[in-house]
Amino acid sequence: MLLIRSVKPLLQSRNSGVVLAVIQLYLSVAPHFEITASLVRPLIRLLHSHYEIQIIILKNIVTLTSAEFNQKWLEDNGLLPNNKSTESPLLLSTDNQQQQQTTNGDIGKHDSNDDDSESDNGDEDESNNNDQTPMIRTIKSLFEPYLKSFFVKANDSTQIKILKLEILTNLSNTGNYISLILREFQAYIMNYQDDLEFMSATIESIGQCASRIKEIAPVCLNGLVSLLSNRNETIVAQSIVVIRTQIINKDQSIISMIVKQIVRLMGKISTPQARATIIWIVAEFCHRNRHARRLAPNVLLQIAKSFCHEHDLVKLQALNLAAKLSITMIDDNPDGDGGDNLETLNIDRERLRSLISYIFNLAKYDLNYDVRDRGRFLKHLINDPKLARRILLMPKQQPN
């Protein structure tokens, strides 16, 4: 404790290395009740320094706000069982809930741009209060009152923007701040479309927020779907890729709406990853959604026309689509494939069979050995429809 109290004044140093060293010392040897907002304010103050220092500070804050770091810190301090989650920013006993609310109110009064620190006596009082009323607080929660300090500014470089975006995403686990963060993400998409790298990272962050907080997943999905009409191909392509992670286990009406929109974009999108994602979505739902079932043969025909010029990712997904169409729309389905409640489509089975055979023949002579191997494997697999259904039509879990 003597060492900790002795180095505490060094938090006011203008040298970023000294400040980071003191914080590292606190995190390594200090008891959990000594980890307070007084460690966060120096980091916020250093965000107004030179560009290089901002990069270093932001990278450290990204680490401090990550779920993995907070989980490990709580476990190392014996504050959380190994199987507990750190989704909640403040974990404490029910006897201390009233004290938590009071403390939160005091912390929230600090302005995010306030660089002045409290006196040593104030810090000691805060530590004494923590001794009397022990609280289990994640380090991440200490940064939440300073959320606006991590909002992107127009003069920030792309690297700083992305680092701030990571911090906002890490702090988005609580309901109190998620609406504010989502509005900020929406503003970034509207105002920073010239920075394509930052745009892609923002859209990906929206998907991460939707995966972490199930309550806002429908709102995020609607926002991603609205981006499909954007004129910027990069934004559309990244939106399609993120939609893939959110479409699993959704309502049939939502799936139908998304499938119809992305299929219309097939001829306009040239980004390989986005084209491959469109084919994956169609193939994933072709046996259990009537719109995907109806549009799947046309998508396969469109890919067949340009198969030789497509990226390897697109070719691999086209082969998966061909195999699924073979076992769901051509072969009889005595065991059921999840599409029994779908109406029978009036399709020319012989024509579809020829199209599927044509796709596999193109893959047989492709330059990429992965495409050749996948084509050979799937062609033999569909000869046993029962086994193929067990492998290809296995339900997917939504990614975390």
C-alpha positions as CSV (number, residue, x, y, z in Angstrom):
1,M,0.0,0.0,0.0
2,L,2.9,2.4,0.7
3,L,4.2,1.9,-2.9
4,I,0.7,2.5,-4.3
5,R,0.2,5.7,-2.3
6,S,3.7,6.9,-3.2
7,V,3.3,6.6,-6.9
8,K,-0.2,8.1,-7.1
9,P,0.9,11.7,-7.6
10,L,2.8,10.5,-10.7
11,L,-0.6,10.1,-12.4
12,Q,-0.5,13.9,-12.9
13,S,2.7,13.7,-14.9
14,R,2.6,15.0,-18.5
15,N,4.8,12.1,-19.6
16,S,2.5,9.5,-21.0
17,G,5.0,6.7,-20.3
18,V,5.0,7.6,-16.6
19,V,1.2,7.6,-16.5
20,L,0.9,4.2,-18.2
21,A,3.6,2.7,-16.0
22,V,1.7,3.8,-12.8
23,I,-1.6,2.5,-14.2
24,Q,0.1,-0.8,-15.0
25,L,1.5,-1.0,-11.5
26,Y,-2.0,-0.4,-10.0
27,L,-3.5,-3.1,-12.2
28,S,-0.7,-5.5,-11.2
29,V,-0.4,-5.1,-7.4
30,A,-3.2,-2.8,-6.1
31,P,-6.3,-4.3,-4.4
32,H,-9.5,-3.9,-6.4
33,F,-10.9,-1.1,-4.2
34,E,-7.9,1.1,-5.3
35,I,-8.9,0.8,-9.0
36,T,-11.0,4.0,-9.2
37,A,-11.8,6.7,-11.7
38,S,-8.6,8.5,-10.6
39,L,-6.8,6.1,-12.9
40,V,-9.0,6.9,-15.9
41,R,-8.9,10.7,-15.8
42,P,-5.1,10.9,-16.7
43,L,-5.7,8.7,-19.7
44,I,-8.6,11.0,-20.9
45,R,-6.3,14.0,-20.4
46,L,-3.6,12.5,-22.5
47,L,-6.0,12.1,-25.4
48,H,-5.5,15.8,-26.1
49,S,-1.8,15.2,-26.7
50,H,0.1,14.6,-29.9
51,Y,-1.0,12.1,-32.6
52,E,1.5,9.5,-31.6
53,I,0.6,9.7,-27.9
54,Q,-3.1,9.4,-28.8
55,I,-2.4,6.2,-30.7
56,I,-0.6,4.7,-27.7
57,I,-3.3,5.8,-25.2
58,L,-6.2,4.6,-27.3
59,K,-4.6,1.2,-27.9
60,N,-4.2,0.8,-24.1
61,I,-7.8,1.8,-23.5
62,V,-8.9,-0.7,-26.1
63,T,-7.2,-3.4,-24.1
64,L,-8.6,-2.1,-20.8
65,T,-12.2,-2.1,-22.1
66,S,-12.1,-5.5,-23.8
67,A,-14.2,-8.2,-22.3
68,E,-11.3,-10.6,-22.2
69,F,-9.1,-8.3,-20.1
70,N,-11.9,-7.5,-17.7
71,Q,-12.8,-11.2,-17.3
72,K,-9.2,-12.0,-16.5
73,W,-8.8,-9.1,-14.1
74,L,-11.9,-10.1,-12.1
75,E,-10.8,-13.7,-11.9
76,D,-7.2,-12.8,-10.9
77,N,-8.6,-10.6,-8.0
78,G,-11.0,-13.4,-6.9
79,L,-14.0,-11.2,-7.6
80,L,-15.7,-13.4,-10.2
81,P,-16.0,-17.2,-10.6
82,N,-14.4,-18.5,-13.8
83,N,-17.7,-19.2,-15.3
84,K,-19.2,-15.8,-14.8
85,S,-19.7,-13.2,-17.5
86,T,-18.5,-9.6,-17.5
87,E,-21.4,-8.3,-19.6
88,S,-22.7,-6.2,-16.7
89,P,-20.6,-3.1,-16.1
90,L,-21.1,-3.2,-12.3
91,L,-21.3,-6.4,-10.3
92,L,-22.0,-6.2,-6.6
93,S,-23.9,-7.7,-3.8
94,T,-27.5,-6.7,-3.3
95,D,-26.6,-5.1,0.1
96,N,-24.5,-2.5,-1.8
97,Q,-26.9,-1.6,-4.6
98,Q,-27.8,1.7,-3.0
99,Q,-24.2,2.6,-2.5
100,Q,-23.6,1.8,-6.2
101,Q,-26.2,4.2,-7.3
102,T,-24.8,7.0,-5.2
103,T,-21.3,6.3,-6.5
104,N,-22.4,6.2,-10.0
105,G,-24.1,9.6,-9.6
106,D,-20.9,11.1,-8.2
107,I,-18.8,9.7,-11.1
108,G,-21.3,10.8,-13.7
109,K,-20.9,14.4,-12.6
110,H,-17.4,14.6,-14.1
111,D,-17.3,16.1,-17.5
112,S,-15.5,14.0,-20.1
113,N,-13.2,16.9,-21.0
114,D,-12.3,17.7,-17.4
115,D,-8.6,17.2,-17.1
116,D,-8.3,18.4,-13.5
117,S,-7.8,15.7,-10.9
118,E,-9.1,15.4,-7.4
119,S,-6.9,16.1,-4.4
120,D,-5.0,13.3,-2.6
121,N,-7.4,13.7,0.3
122,G,-10.4,13.1,-2.0
123,D,-8.8,10.0,-3.4
124,E,-8.1,8.7,0.1
125,D,-11.7,9.3,1.0
126,E,-12.8,7.4,-2.0
127,S,-10.5,4.5,-1.1
128,N,-11.8,4.6,2.5
129,N,-15.4,4.5,1.2
130,N,-14.5,1.5,-1.0
131,D,-13.0,-0.2,2.1
132,Q,-16.2,0.3,4.0
133,T,-18.5,-0.7,1.1
134,P,-16.6,-3.1,-1.1
135,M,-17.7,-3.0,-4.7
136,I,-16.9,-5.3,-7.6
137,R,-16.4,-3.0,-10.6
138,T,-15.0,-3.9,-14.0
139,I,-12.3,-1.6,-15.3
140,K,-14.4,-1.0,-18.4
141,S,-17.2,0.6,-16.3
142,L,-14.8,3.3,-15.2
143,F,-14.6,4.6,-18.7
144,E,-18.3,4.9,-19.3
145,P,-18.8,8.4,-17.8
146,Y,-16.2,9.6,-20.3
147,L,-18.0,8.0,-23.3
148,K,-18.1,11.2,-25.3
149,S,-14.4,11.6,-25.1
150,F,-14.2,8.7,-27.6
151,F,-16.5,10.1,-30.2
152,V,-14.8,10.6,-33.6
153,K,-13.8,14.1,-34.6
154,A,-13.6,15.3,-38.2
155,N,-9.8,15.9,-38.0
156,D,-9.0,12.4,-36.6
157,S,-6.9,10.1,-38.7
158,T,-8.4,6.8,-39.9
159,Q,-6.3,4.9,-37.4
160,I,-7.6,7.0,-34.5
161,K,-11.1,6.7,-35.7
162,I,-11.0,2.9,-35.8
163,L,-9.4,2.8,-32.3
164,K,-12.2,5.0,-30.9
165,L,-14.7,2.8,-32.7
166,E,-13.3,-0.3,-31.0
167,I,-13.6,1.5,-27.6
168,L,-17.2,2.5,-28.2
169,T,-18.0,-1.1,-29.3
170,N,-16.4,-2.4,-26.1
171,L,-18.5,0.0,-24.0
172,S,-21.7,-0.9,-25.7
173,N,-22.7,-3.8,-23.4
174,T,-24.9,-1.7,-21.2
175,G,-28.4,-0.5,-22.0
176,N,-27.7,3.0,-20.7
177,Y,-25.3,3.8,-23.4
178,I,-26.2,1.6,-26.4
179,S,-28.8,4.0,-27.8
180,L,-26.3,6.9,-27.7
181,I,-23.6,4.7,-29.3
182,L,-25.9,3.5,-32.1
183,R,-26.9,7.1,-32.9
184,E,-23.2,8.0,-33.1
185,F,-22.6,5.0,-35.5
186,Q,-25.4,6.2,-37.7
187,A,-23.9,9.7,-37.8
188,Y,-20.5,8.2,-38.9
189,I,-22.2,6.3,-41.8
190,M,-23.9,9.5,-42.9
191,N,-20.9,11.9,-42.6
192,Y,-17.8,9.8,-43.3
193,Q,-18.6,8.0,-46.5
194,D,-15.3,9.1,-48.0
195,D,-13.3,7.1,-45.5
196,L,-14.2,3.6,-46.8
197,E,-12.0,1.7,-44.2
198,F,-13.7,3.6,-41.4
199,M,-17.1,2.9,-42.9
200,S,-16.5,-0.8,-43.1
201,A,-15.3,-0.9,-39.5
202,T,-18.4,1.1,-38.4
203,I,-20.8,-1.4,-40.1
204,E,-18.9,-4.3,-38.5
205,S,-19.2,-2.6,-35.1
206,I,-23.0,-2.4,-35.5
207,G,-23.1,-6.1,-36.1
208,Q,-20.9,-6.8,-33.0
209,C,-23.3,-4.7,-30.9
210,A,-26.3,-6.7,-32.3
211,S,-24.6,-9.9,-31.4
212,R,-23.7,-8.8,-27.8
213,I,-27.1,-7.3,-27.0
214,K,-30.0,-9.4,-28.3
215,E,-32.6,-6.7,-27.4
216,I,-31.2,-4.3,-30.0
217,A,-30.5,-6.9,-32.7
218,P,-33.8,-6.1,-34.7
219,V,-32.9,-2.4,-34.7
220,C,-29.4,-3.1,-35.9
221,L,-30.7,-5.5,-38.6
222,N,-33.2,-2.9,-39.9
223,G,-30.4,-0.3,-40.0
224,L,-28.1,-2.7,-42.0
225,V,-30.9,-3.5,-44.4
226,S,-31.5,0.2,-45.0
227,L,-27.9,0.5,-46.0
228,L,-28.5,-1.9,-48.9
229,S,-29.9,1.0,-50.9
230,N,-26.8,3.1,-50.5
231,R,-25.1,4.2,-53.6
232,N,-21.7,3.3,-52.2
233,E,-20.8,-0.2,-53.2
234,T,-18.4,-0.7,-50.3
235,I,-21.1,0.2,-47.7
236,V,-23.5,-2.2,-49.4
237,A,-21.0,-5.0,-49.6
238,Q,-20.0,-4.7,-46.0
239,S,-23.6,-4.5,-44.9
240,I,-24.4,-7.8,-46.7
241,V,-21.4,-9.5,-45.0
242,V,-22.6,-8.3,-41.5
243,I,-26.3,-9.2,-42.3
244,R,-25.1,-12.8,-42.7
245,T,-24.2,-13.0,-39.0
246,Q,-27.6,-11.6,-38.0
247,I,-30.0,-13.4,-40.3
248,I,-29.8,-16.8,-38.6
249,N,-32.9,-17.9,-36.6
250,K,-34.9,-14.8,-37.6
251,D,-38.5,-14.6,-38.6
252,Q,-39.5,-15.9,-42.0
253,S,-40.8,-12.5,-43.1
254,I,-37.5,-10.8,-42.2
255,I,-35.6,-13.5,-44.1
256,S,-37.8,-13.1,-47.2
257,M,-37.4,-9.3,-47.2
258,I,-33.6,-9.6,-46.9
259,V,-33.3,-12.4,-49.6
260,K,-35.4,-10.4,-52.1
261,Q,-33.2,-7.3,-51.6
262,I,-29.8,-8.9,-51.8
263,V,-30.7,-11.0,-54.8
264,R,-31.6,-7.8,-56.7
265,L,-28.1,-6.5,-55.8
266,M,-26.4,-9.5,-57.3
267,G,-25.8,-7.9,-60.7
268,K,-24.6,-4.6,-59.2
269,I,-22.1,-5.9,-56.6
270,S,-18.6,-6.8,-57.7
271,T,-17.0,-7.3,-54.3
272,P,-16.2,-11.0,-54.1
273,Q,-16.9,-11.4,-50.4
274,A,-20.3,-9.7,-50.8
275,R,-21.2,-11.8,-53.8
276,A,-20.2,-15.0,-51.9
277,T,-22.3,-13.9,-48.9
278,I,-25.4,-13.4,-51.1
279,I,-25.0,-16.9,-52.5
280,W,-24.5,-18.3,-49.0
281,I,-27.7,-16.7,-47.7
282,V,-29.7,-18.0,-50.6
283,A,-28.2,-21.5,-50.2
284,E,-28.8,-21.4,-46.4
285,F,-32.5,-20.7,-46.7
286,C,-33.4,-22.3,-50.1
287,H,-34.9,-25.4,-48.3
288,R,-36.9,-23.5,-45.7
289,N,-37.9,-20.1,-47.1
290,R,-40.2,-19.9,-50.1
291,H,-38.6,-16.7,-51.5
292,A,-35.1,-18.1,-51.3
293,R,-36.4,-21.4,-52.8
294,R,-37.9,-19.6,-55.8
295,L,-34.9,-17.4,-56.4
296,A,-32.1,-19.9,-55.9
297,P,-32.1,-21.4,-59.4
298,N,-31.9,-18.0,-61.0
299,V,-29.0,-17.1,-58.8
300,L,-27.2,-20.2,-59.7
301,L,-27.9,-19.6,-63.4
302,Q,-26.5,-16.1,-63.1
303,I,-23.3,-17.3,-61.4
304,A,-22.9,-20.1,-64.1
305,K,-22.7,-17.5,-66.8
306,S,-19.6,-15.9,-65.2
307,F,-18.3,-18.8,-63.2
308,C,-14.8,-18.8,-64.9
309,H,-14.3,-15.1,-64.1
310,E,-15.6,-15.2,-60.5
311,H,-13.4,-15.1,-57.4
312,D,-12.6,-18.4,-55.7
313,L,-14.9,-17.5,-52.7
314,V,-17.8,-17.1,-55.1
315,K,-17.1,-20.3,-56.9
316,L,-17.0,-22.3,-53.6
317,Q,-20.4,-20.9,-52.5
318,A,-21.8,-21.6,-55.9
319,L,-20.9,-25.2,-55.5
320,N,-22.6,-25.3,-52.1
321,L,-25.7,-23.8,-53.7
322,A,-25.7,-26.3,-56.5
323,A,-25.4,-29.2,-54.1
324,K,-28.2,-28.0,-51.9
325,L,-30.5,-27.4,-54.9
326,S,-29.7,-31.0,-56.0
327,I,-30.9,-32.6,-52.7
328,T,-33.8,-30.2,-52.1
329,M,-35.4,-29.5,-55.5
330,I,-34.4,-32.5,-57.7
331,D,-34.2,-35.5,-55.5
332,D,-37.2,-36.9,-53.6
333,N,-37.2,-36.0,-50.0
334,P,-38.7,-38.9,-47.9
335,D,-36.9,-37.8,-44.7
336,G,-37.8,-34.2,-44.8
337,D,-35.4,-31.3,-45.2
338,G,-37.2,-28.5,-43.4
339,G,-39.0,-27.5,-46.5
340,D,-42.1,-29.7,-46.2
341,N,-44.3,-26.7,-45.5
342,L,-43.1,-24.9,-48.7
343,E,-45.2,-25.1,-51.8
344,T,-44.0,-27.2,-54.7
345,L,-42.4,-25.1,-57.3
346,N,-43.1,-25.6,-61.0
347,I,-39.5,-26.1,-62.2
348,D,-38.0,-27.9,-65.0
349,R,-36.0,-30.5,-63.1
350,E,-34.1,-31.7,-66.1
351,R,-33.0,-28.2,-66.9
352,L,-31.9,-27.6,-63.3
353,R,-30.1,-30.9,-63.2
354,S,-28.2,-29.9,-66.3
355,L,-27.3,-26.6,-64.8
356,I,-26.0,-28.2,-61.6
357,S,-24.0,-30.7,-63.7
358,Y,-22.6,-27.8,-65.7
359,I,-21.4,-26.1,-62.5
360,F,-19.6,-29.2,-61.3
361,N,-18.0,-29.7,-64.7
362,L,-16.6,-26.1,-64.6
363,A,-15.3,-26.7,-61.1
364,K,-13.6,-30.0,-62.3
365,Y,-11.3,-28.0,-64.6
366,D,-10.8,-24.9,-62.5
367,L,-7.3,-23.6,-61.9
368,N,-7.7,-23.5,-58.1
369,Y,-7.3,-26.9,-56.4
370,D,-9.7,-25.9,-53.6
371,V,-12.5,-25.4,-56.1
372,R,-11.6,-28.7,-57.9
373,D,-11.6,-30.6,-54.6
374,R,-14.8,-29.0,-53.3
375,G,-16.5,-29.8,-56.6
376,R,-15.3,-33.4,-56.5
377,F,-16.4,-33.9,-52.9
378,L,-19.9,-32.4,-53.3
379,K,-20.5,-34.2,-56.6
380,H,-20.0,-37.6,-54.8
381,L,-21.8,-36.5,-51.7
382,I,-25.1,-35.7,-53.4
383,N,-25.1,-39.3,-54.7
384,D,-26.3,-40.2,-51.2
385,P,-29.1,-37.6,-50.6
386,K,-29.7,-38.8,-47.0
387,L,-26.1,-38.3,-46.0
388,A,-25.9,-35.0,-47.9
389,R,-29.0,-33.6,-46.1
390,R,-27.4,-34.5,-42.7
391,I,-24.2,-32.6,-43.7
392,L,-25.4,-29.7,-45.8
393,L,-28.8,-28.9,-44.2
394,M,-27.6,-28.9,-40.6
395,P,-29.1,-25.9,-38.8
396,K,-26.7,-23.1,-38.0
397,Q,-26.3,-21.3,-34.8
398,Q,-26.1,-17.5,-34.7
399,P,-22.5,-16.3,-34.3
400,N,-21.6,-14.6,-31.0
